[in-house]
Amino acid sequence: MATIALIACSKTKARGRHRALEMYTSPLFRKSLLYAVSNSDKQFVLSAKHGLLAPTDWIEPYELTLKRMPERQKSAWAKKVLGDLKKVSTTRDKIIFLAGEDYYEDLLQPLRGLGYQMDFPLGGKSLGARLQILARLNDEARLKKDIHIFYSLMRALYRRQNGGRRLVDCTGRMDWPSRGVYFFIEDSQPLQTNRYKPLTLRITRVGTHAVSNGSKTTLWDRLHTHKGVGSGGGSHRSSIFRLHLGFALIASGKHEKVESWGVGQSAEANLRKLEAPLEEKVSKELGEMRVLWIAINDESRASSDRSYIERNVIGLLSRSAILWPNKTEPWLGSLSKNWQISLSGLWNLNHLFDDYNRDTLHTLQKYISTTTSGFPPLSTSIAPSDWYNQKKKTDSNQLMFDLHDSGESPEK
């Protein structure tokens, strides 16, 4: 049984063409969306114009509301939504309505007749009450406070590492720690606040390495795989980051489509030759990004402190991005084939929108202090001992790639 969230569209919309989940900009929609990704397996929009919209659907702004729609037209709208809903669900599924009565009154009887379970967390409350309920359910006060704390910590790291290192300038001869967590920043993506000066850039990717038992991969090994070789080449089959960037470059029109991109775990020499120009463009884009890092010299295992920080920071950043989008257009990731990348503002897919452990910020602060103080790395784990056993969301639709012992979990 799957849980499906249906979110009502809103009058306030973004300008231009966007995916469905990013078109609507009202506080109620954003809060409903955060609740939806936290409590459902699939999310759809109930659009007065388009009916049932999937996250991947691209649409233009429009002016239409169900409130002023004639009954016959509204009935036809409900039948269309019901038909589309049957295509993406089963009668064993549970449906969460994050919408007013106008959006579901004509759907209730047929859905009950088919056997669907339904939930109405907002009930028939007023707009103000809905906003308050969602703010409490989403724990938004905590989220707002924690995102400020996180960027204050990043500000300290940024200052002590002199703004980080451009990836194109990085080499294995630099003083990288053997193991750690890295953070990418892009010059085209300033923070929408002056609060964290001199750090003015937002984090656009969080990652680590060697999280499989016994892996010997180092932090530089992981960064080098993202960077590619000195000639400008590289392998998107060894770096999910490169894979995502390549697809986005194709979508942006900066490179023609490469049929073999992302296909298979390996490729013959003739295919790699055809892919080489795109690999070079990916290397150029990545090379201009800068890297911040922290040293965490723990064992290679899925429950490591590195995994703990990676997973929880991604959850914090992506959840915050739903309520307070921080992307500055144009951002190449907005054209990613994966709507989750565009919505989150991160070149990540694993752990997006998961809830996070507040202790992560304390753990992160400790590792920033030891990394930048010159003291030896901590020799024992300081993450909560039971964190890995806590419930976490999983994605069953994963594309598998040969990561050559990169230690990075395959991402969709």
N, C-alpha and C positions, 0 to 999 in steps of 0.2 A: 504494500500500500504506500502510495506517495502522497505528500501534502502539497497542494497547489495554492498559491496566493494569487488572488485577482485584485488588482489595485485600480481604483477609479482614476481616470485622467483628470487633468486640472486645466483651468482657464489660462493660467500663466505658463508660458512656454518659452523655450530658448529660440533664438533667431537661427534661421537657416535649417538645413537638413541634419537630423540626428537620429540615432537609434531610439527606440521607444522609451527605454528606461531613463534616457538622458534628455528627452524632449521636455518633460514636464518639470517645472521648477518651483512649484509652490511648496511652502513648508510642510503642508499636510501630505503631499505626495512623497516628498523626501523622507519624512518620518515613517510613512507607511512602507516605503521601499526598504528602509533599514530593518523594520520589524519583519518584513517579508523574507529577506535573505537570511534572517536569523532563525526563522521558524518554519520555513517551507523548503521543499526540494526543487520546485519550479515556480517561476514568477511570470505573470502575464499582466498586461494592461487592458482594462476595459475602456475602449475609446469610443466616444459618441459618434465619431465619423467612421472609424475603421473596424469596429467590433473588437475582436480579441487580437491583441498585438503581442507577438513574441519579443523577447529582448533583442533578437537579431534583426528585427524589422526596422528599416529606415523610413522615416516619414518627414513631411514638411509641416510647418505650423498650420493650424486651421482654426476656424471659429464655428463651433457647433456644440450644443449642449443638449442633454437628454431632457432637461427640465422644460424646455420650450418645444419639444418634439411632439408632433401629433401622435395619438394613441396607435393608429394603424402603423405608422412608421416605426414607432418604438417597439411594437410587437414583432415586426419584421426584423428589427435590430436584435432582439432577444433570441429569435429563432436562429439567426446567423451565428450569434455567439455560442449558443448551445451546440450547433453543428460543429463549429470549430473546436469547442471544448472536448467533444467526444473524440476528436482525432488525436488529441494530445493527452488523454487521460483514460482511466478505466473506472468503472462504477464502484470499485473498491477504494478509490482515492478519497481523500478529505480535501475540501475546498474552504479556504479562508477568504472571506469577503472583507476587503479593506476599502469599503465604498459605502455611499449612501443608498437609501432604499430605491431611488430612481434606477440604480444600476442592477439591482438584483430582484426586484419584486416580480418581474415576469419570468424569472429563471427558477424561482424556488420550487414551484409545484412540479415542473418536469424533472428537475434534478432529484427531488425527493422520490418521485416515481421510479427513477432509474436506480435508486439505492445509494446515491452519494451521501457522504457525511458532510456537514457544513458547520462552520464556526463564524461568529460575528463579534470579534473582539472589541469593536467600537460601538456596537449596538446602534441605537437610534440617537446617539448623543449629538449635541450641538458641535459646531466647528471648534469653538474654544475648548470644549471638554475633550474632543478627540485629540487635539494637539497636546493637551495635558496628559491624557492617558498614554499616548505614544511616547512622550518625553520620559514618562516614568518607566514604561516597559522597556524602552531602549537604553535606559540609564544614561541619558544624555548629559546630565550634569557631570557625571564621572568622566564621560568621554571627552567633553570639552576641556576639563581640567587636565586630563592625562595627555591630550595632544599638545597642549602648551608645555607641559613638563618635558615631553619627548623632544620637542624642538629646542627647548632650552638646553637639554643635554647635547643635542646635535650641534648647537652653537658652540658649546665648550670644546667639543671634539674638533669642529671645523677650525676654530682659532688655534688650537694646539697643534694641528696638523697643517697649518698654513694654507688652508683652503683645499686640502687634499691634493691628489696627484692626477693629472690628465692620464687617461689610460694609454694613449699613444706614447707617452713618455716613460711608462712603467717598464721595468726590466726585472729579471730575477736576481740581479745583483744588489737591488735595493734592500733595505733592512725590513723586509716583511716578517711578521711572526709566522711560525710554522702553521698555526691554526688560528682561525678567527671568523669574524662576521664582517661583511663589507656592505657599504651603502653607496649607491650611485646618485650623483646630482648632475643636472643638465643646465647649462647657461640659459637656455630658452625657457626655463620653467621657474620664474621667481615666486617666492611665497607672497600671498596676498595680504601681507602685514609687514609693518616695520618693527615688530616686537622683538625679532631675533637678530638684529644687526650685531656683528657684520655678516652672519649667515643670512643670505637673502634667497637661497635656492631651496626648493623642496626636494625631498628624497623621492626618487623614481624607481628604485629597485633595491631590494634587500636580499642578501644571499649568504650562504655558507658552503661548506664542502665536507667531505669525509664523514658522512653521517651513517654510513653502513658499517657494520662491525668489521674491524680489521683493516679498513681502508687506509692507505698511506698517502692519499692526495693531500697536498698542502694548499694554503690560501693562495699562493702565487700560481700554482698549477691551475686553480679554478679561474683566476683572473686572466691568466695567459690563454686559456681556452676561449674565454669571451673575446679577448683582444684579437686573437688570430696571429698569424706569422708576420715577420717583419716586412715581407713583400706586399702585405695588404690582403693576403688570403686568409682562410680560416675554414672551419667546418661547422655549419649549423646543425649537423647531426651529433655534434659533441657538446653543443651549447644551446639550450632552449632559448636563452636570451637572444642569440643571433638568429634563431629561427623566427621568433616573434618580430624582430626588427626587419627581417627580410620581407615577410608578408606585408608589414606596414609600408615599406618602401614601394612595394608593388602596388598596393592600394592607393598610394599617394600619387602615382603616375611618375615617380622618379626613376622607375625601372620597369622594363617590360616583364610580363609574366614569365616565370620559369616553371615549366610543367613538373619538373622533378623535385622542386623545392619542398622539403619536408616529407618526401616519399621514401620509405624504407629506412633501414638502420645503417645501410652502407650504399655506395654507388660506384659504378664502373668509372674508369678514367675519362671516358668520353662524356659522361654526364657531369662529372666534376668540372670538366673544362667549360661546359655550357653554363654551369653555376658560378664560375669564377668571377665574372664581372659583378654579380650581385654580392658575392662574398666580399669583394673589395669595397663596395659601397657600404655594406654593413660595418666593416672594419673602420671605415672613415667616420661613420656616425658614432660608433662606440668610442673611437679614439678621442673624440672631443669631450666625452663625458669625464667627470672626475670621480675619484674614489676616496671615501673615508673608510677607516677600518678600526676594529678593536681586536686585541689579542685574547684568545681564549684557548688555553692549552689543555683541553680535556680529551678524554678518550673518544675514539670513533664509534659512535653508537647513536641510534635514533633518539634516545632520551638525553643527549648531551646538552650542556648549557648553550652551545651554539644553536642547536635546533630550537631550544626553548626561546631564545631571543629572536631568532628568525621568524618563527611561527607567530609569536605574539605581537611583534612589531608590525608584521604584515597585517594582522587582524586589526590592530589599532589604527594604522594609517588608512586602510581601505574602508573601515567603518566610518571613520571621520570624513572621508572623501564623499560619502553619500550625502551627509547632512550639510557639509560645507565644502563644495567642490573647489579645488585649489589649482586646477589646471589653467594654464595660460595658453590660449590658442595662438598659432597652431601648435599642437603637440602631436608628434608622429604617432604616438600610441593611441590617439583618438581614432585612427584609421585601422587599428588592429582588427584582424578577423575575429578576435575574441572580445565580445562585449564586456567581459569582466575586466580586461586590461583598461579599456577606455573608461569605464565607470569608476574604477579604483584609482586611476592615475598612476598605476604601478606596472612595471614590466615583469609582473609575477602572475601566477595563476594559483599555485598551491596556497592554501590557508587564507585566501581572500574572504573577507567579511566574517571570518570566524570571530567569536568573542575572545577576549584576551584576558590574561592574568595581570592584575595591577602590580604584582610583585616584580614583573618584568622590568619596570622602570627603575626599581631599586637595584636589581641585578645588573642592568645596563649601566647605571651610574658607577657601580663598583668596577666594572671592566673598563669603562672609559678612564677612570682614575688610575688604575694600574697600567693601562696602555700608555697613557701620556705622562706618567710620573717618572718613568725609567726604572721603576721597581720590577722585580721578577714577577711573571704572571702567576695568578693564583693557582695553587696545585690541587685544590679540591673543588668539587661542585658547590655552587652557592644557590642554584635554582631550587625551588620547592621540590622535595623528593618525590611527590606524587603527581607532578604536573602532567607527565606523559600518559597517565591512566585516565585523565579527564576526557570526557566525551568530546569528540571533534568531528566536524563534517568531513565527508569523503566524496569524491567525485568518481562515479563509475564509468564515465566516458573519457578515459585517458588515452591520449596518443602515446605510444611507447617509442622511445628513441634510444639508440646506443649512446650512453653517456660516458663510456670508457672509464668507468670507476671514478666519475667526477664527484660522486657523493651526493649529487643533487637529484632529488626525487623527480622522476618524469612528470611533466606538467601537461595539462590539456592544451 
